[in-house]
Amino acid sequence: MNQATFGAGCFWGVEESFRTLSGVTKTEVGFMGGMVKDPSYERVCGGDTSHAEVVHISFDPKKISYARLLDIFWSIHDPTQFNRQGPDVGSQYRSVIFYYDDEQCRLAEESLSREQVKYKRPVATQVVPAQVFYRAEEYHQQYLFKRGAGPSCH
């Protein structure tokens, strides 16, 4: 299994967009890219940890490619919004691709370049090395699925 981690706003909707894809074997929501060990949701929302809300994905590259996961990532949010998605404002809602190896970095940067030509405004998405993933509290896991909601928080 391979792994991928994306931040694209509220992690509930991001997880739901990836959870049922053929080839995705597991999704977990949590936090990455911050300065505090074992952050809580409340602390991340308080804005003092620098973490992004993310979905951490385990996937079978024989069934779904990393490039396809990137396509889904770009399609589910507005990458030109800086530190926000819709009504959700704060650095925890930033658009970010955390990569795990040189190939993921290359593919992410190439996809960002292709995406940029679609917009007049700059794409704000960060492409950065993966850091420690902190799993969010259990009640956040598959939140929208458990409530019978669709793939959007908004």
C-alpha positions as CSV (number, residue, x, y, z in Angstrom):
1,M,0.0,0.0,0.0
2,N,1.0,3.6,-0.7
3,Q,0.0,6.7,1.2
4,A,-1.1,10.2,0.3
5,T,-2.1,13.2,2.4
6,F,-4.1,16.2,1.3
7,G,-5.5,19.3,2.9
8,A,-8.4,21.0,1.0
9,G,-10.6,22.6,3.6
10,C,-12.8,20.9,6.2
11,F,-11.5,17.4,6.4
12,W,-14.9,15.8,6.7
13,G,-15.8,16.6,3.1
14,V,-12.3,15.8,1.8
15,E,-12.4,12.4,3.4
16,E,-15.8,11.6,1.9
17,S,-14.5,12.5,-1.6
18,F,-11.8,9.9,-1.3
19,R,-13.3,7.2,1.0
20,T,-15.2,5.2,-1.6
21,L,-12.8,5.3,-4.5
22,S,-11.9,2.0,-5.9
23,G,-8.3,1.4,-4.8
24,V,-8.5,3.5,-1.7
25,T,-8.2,1.0,1.2
26,K,-8.4,3.4,4.1
27,T,-9.0,7.1,5.0
28,E,-8.3,8.9,8.2
29,V,-8.8,12.5,9.1
30,G,-6.3,14.4,11.2
31,F,-3.6,17.0,11.2
32,M,-0.2,17.6,9.6
33,G,2.2,20.4,9.1
34,G,2.2,22.0,12.5
35,M,4.5,22.6,15.4
36,V,2.7,20.9,18.3
37,K,2.8,17.3,19.2
38,D,-0.6,15.5,19.5
39,P,-2.8,18.5,18.7
40,S,-6.5,18.3,19.5
41,Y,-9.2,19.5,17.1
42,E,-10.0,22.4,19.4
43,R,-6.3,23.5,19.6
44,V,-5.9,23.3,15.8
45,C,-9.1,25.4,15.3
46,G,-7.6,27.9,17.8
47,G,-5.0,28.6,15.3
48,D,-1.9,28.2,17.4
49,T,-0.5,24.9,16.1
50,S,0.0,25.6,12.4
51,H,-1.5,22.3,11.5
52,A,-3.7,21.7,8.4
53,E,-6.8,19.6,8.5
54,V,-5.9,16.7,6.3
55,V,-7.1,13.3,5.0
56,H,-4.5,10.6,5.1
57,I,-5.1,7.9,2.4
58,S,-3.9,4.4,2.0
59,F,-4.2,3.2,-1.6
60,D,-3.3,0.4,-3.9
61,P,-1.3,1.9,-6.8
62,K,-2.3,-1.1,-9.0
63,K,-5.9,0.0,-8.7
64,I,-5.7,3.8,-8.4
65,S,-2.8,6.0,-9.3
66,Y,-1.4,8.9,-7.3
67,A,-2.0,11.1,-10.3
68,R,-5.7,10.2,-10.2
69,L,-5.8,11.1,-6.5
70,L,-4.3,14.4,-7.4
71,D,-7.1,14.9,-10.0
72,I,-9.7,14.3,-7.3
73,F,-7.9,16.7,-4.9
74,W,-8.0,19.6,-7.4
75,S,-11.6,18.9,-8.3
76,I,-13.0,19.1,-4.7
77,H,-11.9,22.6,-3.7
78,D,-10.8,26.1,-4.8
79,P,-7.0,26.0,-4.7
80,T,-6.8,29.8,-5.2
81,Q,-8.3,30.5,-1.8
82,F,-5.5,31.3,0.8
83,N,-6.1,29.8,4.2
84,R,-9.8,29.2,3.6
85,Q,-12.4,27.2,1.8
86,G,-15.8,28.8,1.4
87,P,-17.0,29.9,4.9
88,D,-14.1,28.1,6.7
89,V,-11.3,30.5,7.4
90,G,-8.0,29.8,9.0
91,S,-4.6,28.2,8.2
92,Q,-6.0,24.8,9.2
93,Y,-8.1,25.0,6.0
94,R,-5.2,25.7,3.6
95,S,-4.8,23.8,0.4
96,V,-1.8,21.5,0.7
97,I,-0.3,18.4,-0.8
98,F,2.0,16.5,1.5
99,Y,4.3,14.2,-0.5
100,Y,6.1,11.1,0.7
101,D,8.8,10.6,-2.0
102,D,10.4,12.3,-5.0
103,E,7.9,10.8,-7.4
104,Q,4.9,12.2,-5.5
105,C,6.7,15.6,-5.3
106,R,7.2,15.6,-9.1
107,L,3.7,14.6,-9.8
108,A,2.2,17.1,-7.4
109,E,4.3,20.0,-8.8
110,E,3.4,19.0,-12.4
111,S,-0.3,18.9,-11.5
112,L,0.0,22.3,-9.7
113,S,1.5,23.8,-12.9
114,R,-1.4,22.3,-15.0
115,E,-3.9,23.6,-12.5
116,Q,-2.5,27.1,-12.5
117,V,-3.3,27.7,-16.1
118,K,-7.0,27.3,-15.3
119,Y,-7.1,30.3,-13.0
120,K,-6.4,34.0,-13.3
121,R,-5.5,34.2,-9.6
122,P,-2.5,32.4,-8.2
123,V,-3.0,28.8,-6.9
124,A,-2.3,29.0,-3.2
125,T,-1.7,25.2,-2.8
126,Q,1.5,24.2,-1.0
127,V,3.5,21.2,-2.0
128,V,5.6,20.1,1.0
129,P,7.2,17.0,2.4
130,A,5.0,14.9,4.6
131,Q,5.4,15.3,8.4
132,V,4.0,13.4,11.3
133,F,0.3,12.6,10.9
134,Y,-1.8,13.1,14.0
135,R,-5.2,11.3,13.8
136,A,-8.1,13.4,14.8
137,E,-10.5,12.3,17.5
138,E,-12.7,9.3,16.7
139,Y,-15.9,11.4,16.2
140,H,-14.3,13.1,13.2
141,Q,-13.6,9.8,11.4
142,Q,-16.0,9.2,8.5
143,Y,-18.1,12.0,10.0
144,L,-20.3,12.8,7.0
145,F,-20.7,9.1,6.1
146,K,-21.9,8.3,9.6
147,R,-24.5,11.1,9.4
148,G,-25.7,10.1,5.9
149,A,-24.5,13.4,4.4
150,G,-22.9,14.0,1.0
151,P,-19.3,14.8,0.3
152,S,-19.4,18.5,1.2
153,C,-19.2,20.3,4.5
154,H,-20.7,23.5,3.1
